Each structure stands twice: as C-alpha cells, then as structure tokens.
Amino acid sequence: MHVLAEMILLAASGVLALLLCASVETGWAAPATPSAPSAGFRAGAAASVITPPLGISINGYFNDRRAQHIHDELHARCLVLDDGKTKLAIVVCDSCMIPREVMDEAKQLIATHGGIPADHVLISATHTHTGPTCTSVFQSDPDKDYQRFLAGRIADGVQRAVNNLAPAKIGWGVGKVPGEVFNRRWRMKPGTVPANPFGGTNDVVKMNPSVGSPDLMEPAGPTDPDVSVVSVQTADGHPLALLANYSLHYVGTSRGNDISADYYGAFCDRIQQLLGVDRQDPPFVALLSNGTSGDINNINFRQAAPARKPYEQIQHVADLVATEVQRVCQAIQYHEAAPLSVAQTEIRLGVRHPTAAEVERAEGTLGKAQGRSLSSAEEIFARETVLIKDYPAEVPVILQTLRIGNLGIVAIPCEVFAEIGLEIKAMSPFEPTFTIELANGYNGYLPTPAQHKLGGYETWRARSSYLETEASPKIVSTVLDLLGKLR
C-alpha cells in the first residue's frame, strides 16, 4: 500500500499521533499558495485531531493511569480572525493542562509559517480529566513524543484555519446556565475538617465534601453561570464557527482509563447539530473554552443527583449549554467589521517553598513508602513537597488580553477561582468580557488571598498549586491594565 494511504488509515483510527512526531521535528510546511491580503473582516476555522495512542499516561488523577480505550477523539479547535490590519488565532485543546513550552513551540511554528505573531495566538486547554498527560503533575509524566506531536497539530490547525479565511461577520452575546455549576469548596462545621496532608489542622473548608453531609455550612465562594458566545458567520449569513466559554471544571466519565474530550467535545457536537451545520465545506468548527472554574464543579452537594450511566451526565450538561448557546445566537447582532487588538505581558510571581522542617518530614514519609506506588494524600503531597523545594524563587507568568469589537477576552495560565473571573468582568472596560483559563501555559491553581487563608485542596502546596498567596490581585491588576490599553 502507498505510504500516504497507510498514514490516512492510521489517522482515522487515532494511531497516527506518534508516527507524525518525526515530521514535526524536521519542520512544518506552509501552504504553496498563501491567502491573499484583504482589507475586509475575514475568519477561518479548522480542527486538528490530537488523539493519543492507547497506553499513554492520563493525568486527571492523583495516581497515574494508562489509556485503555478511546471513547471519542480529541481535537485542537482553531479560529483565526483578520480585520485587515490585525490577525489573531484562538485555539482550544482537549487536554487537562498544557505546559508553556509546548504552547510556545506551537506559536513559533505558527509565527514562522502562518504569519500570525506569537503574541497574537491564544492557546488553552479545556481541562478534561480524561486526556493524555502533557505536563508533569502528581504521579503522571508526559510523553515527549506526544508533546511534539501536539505542538505540530496545533500549528497545523491554525494554518488550515488561515487557509480557510473568507469574508465573514461576527457577533457576541451572553446567556446563563446556572443549574450546572456548584462551588466545590465548602465551609464545614468546626472540628469536622480533617488534617491536611502536611499535618496541619487549620483548614476551614473542604473540597468535594460528602453530598448531603450534616456538617455542610455554606459554599466558600460564588459560581459564574454565564455562557459567553462569539459567533462567526460567512458573508451571506451561514454559521462558520462559534467560540463559547463556561466556568465548569469538567463533568467526568466514571471510566478512569478512557480517553475523552468530556462535555467540551460533546458540546461542540451538539451545537453543530442544533445549528444545522453538519457536513459543511469547509466544516463548521465549535470551540468551548473553560472560564474561571478552579473551585467549580458539576456536583450539587446539598442534594444527591439521579444515578446516570457513564457519559450520560456529559451529554446532559452539553445539551443544556448548547441549547442556551443556540438561544443566544438567535439574538446576536452580527457586524461586518470589528476591530481586533491584542495586549500581552509577562510578570514574575513568587513561589511558595516548603520549610526545611517540611522537607525533612516529607522525605521521612517517602522513605516509609520504600519505592512503592504512592496512595495516601500524605505520601503524594510529600513527593510534591520534595519536588517543589527545587523550584526557583520566582516564575514567569504570561498574561494576555484580546479585543474583538466591544468584547474583551482575558487569558490566564491558571485554574482560576470563579470570584476572580467575576471581578474581572465587573471591572473590565469592555462589555462583555470573559476569561479563558489554562491559557498559554500552566501555573497551577489561582485562589484569592482570602481563599488561601481558608485552606483546602486547591491551596495545598504542590506543582498544581505553588504561586505566592498574593498572586491573584497582581494578575487581576495586570490584565485590567492590558484591557485598558486595548480600549
């Protein structure tokens, strides 16, 4: 069989991933005929398959797991906008989290071959907990070949979106789906919060307490029910692409060895059905980005939910969100021109390091484990303590803002608490504004200083939570300044 035909067959089954890594290493080809420049507003979209091979590490858990089944394909969904002066790209990847190094590699390919400056590219992860490990966290480490493959496929997707650029109209709106978001951090009755993994007994809140527990007092923070929508149509009014944003951590599959895009992928399929745009040429592309959901999940802790089969809850949430997005789209006013601009900067934030006594305690805990797989929270966070002690005093954090007409978009490389997103929306000079989290890198959880004082899992020092306690006000101040420059 011809080699190309073999590769096509392999791609259809999701096995092509690692076979293409060699081509990523040797270079990435630009199209033979680049798109001609245009003074009018244009848009293009494309989706690249980023499904890994079976056997790869999955990092949505404290323990490492290996993929045994692919329930649905993963994608890097790409949208490129061009107002005739400025061109920008937005990419949403079906991944738990992606390190900055991988995103920077993709951006360099895009800048070199696609003609979009690296700081005009926003790449984010959805935070599906059933995606391949892309960054080291807890007991999971990434496959380097998959990381290179991912960077190349992101770049491929953006280039294909550039190739699809055509005259377009754009509009935006905001809906609400309040019934599927719940704050997962709860204030508990005094004396009912167990000691944290470091031996401390000063935590006031507990993440994911038992549903209906008599020890529940109140959620430790708010939720954000908004579903923000950016809708793009062709010049003659047919749907071309859609970017939505909702602040929900993930839903979950109940199958820990499956690869799945979670409800993010199910939403993209469902909104395509609702808009009646299946089998278009070029294909309609939907993107669902994660808002500010560092402390938000899909569990109602006051009342037990009805029992559902695996993936049934994913479809339920996806349908509710997609139905609301369809309603919003019906009321959107589309614009034949919308000014685009981008502002980006990098700040340095401090790292929370363990004390010498904490390191000694952690090393003693690991010594007792004697090399076996770590199981308890004390053992797992002891390992994180030993690893964090070698972190630098400060780390760079990339922050980015985009303007699309009167719409503002903020990109933060953290799992951002909902109240931070609400603050940015309230103080932004743009109406509406939304935040895309896990964007352009990964710097762990972002609680507020007040939430740090309450303790709980999201504040526990680890590679998943290590920024200084004053990180959030510094980040908010910086992104508001960037939005002000765009205004």
Protein Blocks (a to p, Z undefined) as FASTA:
>chain_A
ZZklmmmmmmmnopmmmmmmmmmmnoccddfbdcdddfbdcdddddddfbdcehiacfkb
fbdcddfbdfbacddddddddehjaccdddddddfbdcfklmmmmmmmmmmmnopafklc
ccddehiabbccfbdchjbccdfklmmmmmmmmmmmmmmmmmmgccddddddddddfklc
ccfbdcddehiaccdfkopakbfbdehiaehiakbcbdcbdcdfbdcddddddfkopafb
dcdddddfbnojoiakbccebjmlmmmmmmmmmnopghiacddddddddfdfklgcfbdf
kbccddddehklmmmmmmmmmmmmmmmmmmpccdfbdcddddddddddddddddfklmmm
mmmmmmmnnopacfbfklmmmmmmmmmmmpcfbdcdddddddehjaccdddfbdcdfklm
mmmmmmpcbdcddddehihiaebjaddfklmmngpjklpgcfkbmbcfklmmmmmmmmmm
mmmmmZZ
